[in-house]
């Protein structure tokens, strides 16, 4: 998606002022020396063919980790950076055939982009400007503000102003029959054969081998074609995208599936779940025309017919006389002499290591063997996810070592432990039952099938990047924004039509996830496929639970503990409850270099992927101590819902300083600049709310993944429910006259008393006694104790609880314990004493967002779906014709340009018309006018206007 500017071969960065904002927003050195911008000209490198690049994959992965370690050690102590931020908007350019009522892709994006950047270079005097860069499609352009927004309230007003400027300027370069509406996807992509673009290109080609689109619609820069081809070649087949087809009254594909009423899925209380990235089983049985879906009320919504998506539980029971438990291992075979070892009866959470049989990697980053070295003594027993520790108090068993052999005797003689083990193991079989054929058929849906990267990477979106104060703040924001990613995606949903058909989903995310899924069959958990290949990551057999474009798989804020001496090797973020495949060697290398466990896990996780594009002359020639080419080649092609960005290297004294950044990537593009600005400023303000009010949004990542599936559902913003944290701040301690009572800090806002359950003093609500106070800021860099321990889930059950909430509840509040995000933003604006002009506009934005969250206003996806279903040519068959698509795109263009009202989308907000003639500022020129005739003609025009004015006045006053 984002493109990056870098000089080929010499690996020298060009940090021109024109590009500063874009460089702040993006990872400036990815993706492996693709190209550079020097005086507006692209210098092209030569991508290596897949078979040649395979020989360099291992080197690039190894060098990438070395480069990260070098970079991290160089900049880890950077502190005090100011807030700088910016947005990215992607535009599609289309050609209208007015006579035949058709719309097609315009493949002039490069020409238009070059003209726009040339004009920008000629307008350096303007306070606002834009930066234009290429995108995947030959019909696409991406734009960012020329200079970043600053950390002042007045900069919130710059966002919409700059977005409108971008729209004006791209309009100024379009031909008379071209349009550039901000739509998420071209509705007819892949449905038009050879007639899908201007100029037309034949379907297929050696890059994609697609049955639906031609290679000619890919951006001509060789990087993009190399990405497409190498994903297909690494996978061993074309990508396979199947999206549930919308069931309308006359949809022909549903004629042979009786018993499924139109427009319904799972009943009134749940929404359809499309398990993107997990469709191999249905494909093997039913082919490309069908997909198996789930329902949000199903207990199996996190699973895909047996595939695990949460970590496995194991009961510790060392079956030897007098043995009390096990030592932790910092790596397989490396004992940690720590008194905090797991005892018999404890339940540990982790996953098996495919590369090291007989070992599991725990949620906390430690390792445990499953059996003794000779295999005769079993240490760990796989149990049901419902099983809880028999030894929850972690009582010391009278010894500093698990190998103490006292008078207790054989551990199997302890009846409660033996009983717990038997019960836990017996319930395991029930948990892994699979659907029967009848249930599978009920969840079977006809699918919209696509087979090329362009279907996903051809989607447009809205992304925002924030510069943090330091590395810790950037990591904390990463975690918090990851929780918000599916929420904001549902609220901005705008992708209900694909390949000429109405989909039963509203968002683009899963489409892109499947369009770049380069995993081999074994990596996807399937049998068969090619033999292990030592040149690719994990030999192509390491189990990878997600595509490289997906939600995050691990939080990265480490947190701290009061038991630092015993916690140095441990991942403290207890909300990481899904498998995190890692490269074990890379993890060990990072830990030995002094990187903390959680960040080591994150880097080792993204390095389970292979680089997708390697350029000639940019392999061993890259200096690992001063450059980050190979790190970025993998980092920038892990397209996750949030991206964490280290500062880029500076190669000269004039290079701008760029700090630690976090990119928010999930939001869908909106039809108007007003909407895009509203959501951009809202997320920006939410980051300030979290930091200023010391809040945390942590919920288990399995629930974040569940929210990501739910967010795709049709009209999920209104009909869906999402898991969200009940208490964003620690509970406050009180006394109800009987025992200790804990309440939400927000419970007295409305004069109401909290209804939280009483917590008796014997319960361990907060092991670290971290109840909220006004003076809990520690001496640790001025960061509060609350934030430092937020990842540890150190409070009690209620304090760390989450529940299902509607979008309206998340945004406006629920009960007396959850205030809602919008009221928190208002409170923050009051706190900073926001100026009145900015406050007025923010109030308009927040009112709009509240109306959308409560269903008073439609999402763009709902508006588009209704537009199509109400079109006079629509046959209620889920088919979008040329004429329907034409009228839809014209309407989207007119709404975005302020030429057509859309009260269903905007309420009473009126978009001021956007004119291409206003794209650039007019100079107050003093050049002498040579011709007197020209002066006289101007005066005559003025005189004519004055005469008309005088006549009007005379009539009005009856002079």
Number of C-alpha atoms within 10 A of each C-alpha: 18 21 22 22 27 25 20 21 18 13 22 18 22 18 19 14 14 18 22 21 21 29 24 26 28 24 24 26 28 24 28 32 32 30 25 21 18 13 10 12 10 15 14 16 22 18 24 19 15 21 11 12 21 20 13 18 23 17 14 25 23 16 22 25 23 21 22 22 20 17 21 15 12 14 17 14 11 13 16 10 14 14 17 22 24 26 26 24 23 26 27 26 25 25 22 21 13 11 6 10 13 18 29 26 27 25 26 18 25 20 11 22 21 17 16 21 18 14 14 20 16 10 14 13 10 10 9 17 21 23 22 26 23 23 26 27 27 24 26 29 24 23 23 26 28 23 22 24 21 16 15 11 19 15 14 23 18 18 23 19 14 20 24 22 23 26 23 19 22 22 23 18 16 19 10 10 11 18 24 25 24 26 25 27 24 24 26 22 22 25 18 16 18 16 16 24 24 17 15 17 17 16 21 18 13 10 21 26 18 20 14 22 30 25 21 20 25 25 21 16 18 16 25 22 21 20 22 26 22 24 27 26 18 20 20 15 14 23 22 20 27 24 26 23 26 27 24 20 15 14 18 15 17 20 11 7 14 8 9 15 12 13 11 15 21 17 10 8 12 20 26 27 30 27 22 23 23 21 23 19 14 19 16 9 10 14 12 20 17 22 29 27 23 26 21 23 15 11 9 15 18 21 16 21 16 12 13 16 17 21 21 21 23 29 28 27 26 27 20 17 17 18 21 28 25 22 22 24 20 19 19 17 13 12 15 17 14 16 14 17 20 22 27 25 25 21 24 25 21 25 22 20 17 14 14 10 10 16 21 23 26 23 24 20 20 21 25 27 21 21 17 13 11 6 10 9 14 16 21 24 19 18 24 21 17 10 18 18 19 18 14 11 9 15 8 13 13 10 12 13 20 22 16 16 15 13 8 13 13 16 20 16 11 11 10 12 21 15 11 18 21 12 14 22 17 13 15 16 11 10 14 14 10 13 14 8 9 9 10 16 13 17 19 18 24 22 22 23 19 27 24 30 32 25 25 22 22 26 25 29 26 22 24 24 25 27 26 24 18 19 24 20 19 23 23 24 25 24 24 21 26 28 29 22 22 26 28 20 26 32 24 30 30 30 30 28 31 25 21 21 20 27 24 28 28 29 27 28 29 24 24 24 24 28 26 29 24 27 26 23 19 19 21 23 18 13 9 9 14 13 10 13 12 13 16 20 18 21 14 26 24 22 23 22 20 22 25 24 22 23 25 25 24 23 26 28 27 23 19 19 16 10 8 10 9 14 16 13 20 18 26 26 25 19 20 23 24 23 25 26 25 24 21 19 12 21 24 17 18 22 18 11 14 11 18 18 23 24 20 24 27 20 23 23 21 23 25 23 25 25 31 25 30 30 20 18 17 22 19 12 11 20 16 20 15 16 23 26 29 32 29 25 24 27 23 25 22 22 21 23 26 27 23 24 26 20 22 23 20 16 15 11 7 9 15 15 13 19 25 25 29 27 27 25 24 29 28 30 29 27 22 26 24 24 19 26 24 23 24 22 22 20 17 18 22 19 16 18 19 22 16 11 13 17 18 22 21 30 25 23 24 19 22 24 22 19 27 28 25 30 32 30 26 27 25 27 30 20 15 23 25 26 21 25 22 24 23 26 25 25 27 17 17 11 10 10 7 8 13 15 19 24 24 25 20 21 20 13 12 8 9 12 14 17 13 16 10 15 18 13 10 8 11 15 21 16 12 12 10 18 16 16 12 5 8 14 14 12 9 9 8 9 16 15 19 21 21 18 21 28 26 19 19 20 21 16 14 18 23 24 17 20 12 16 18 22 26 21 20 23 24 19 19 15 14 20 24 21 23 18 21 21 14 19 22 17 14 19 20 12 10 9 11 17 12 9 11 16 19 11 14 24 16 15 20 20 14 22 25 19 17 24 24 17 16 16 20 25 26 26 25 22 17 22 20 12 16 24 20 12 15 10 12 16 17 17 18 25 23 26 18 19 17 23 21 23 18 19 23 17 20 24 20 20 22 28 24 17 16 15 17 19 12 15 22 22 15 11 14 15 18 12 13 18 16 16 11 12 18 17 12 7 6 6 6 6 6 6 9 8 8 8 10 11 11 11 11 10 12 12 10 11 12 11 11 12 10 11 11 12 11 12 11 11 9 9 7 7 7
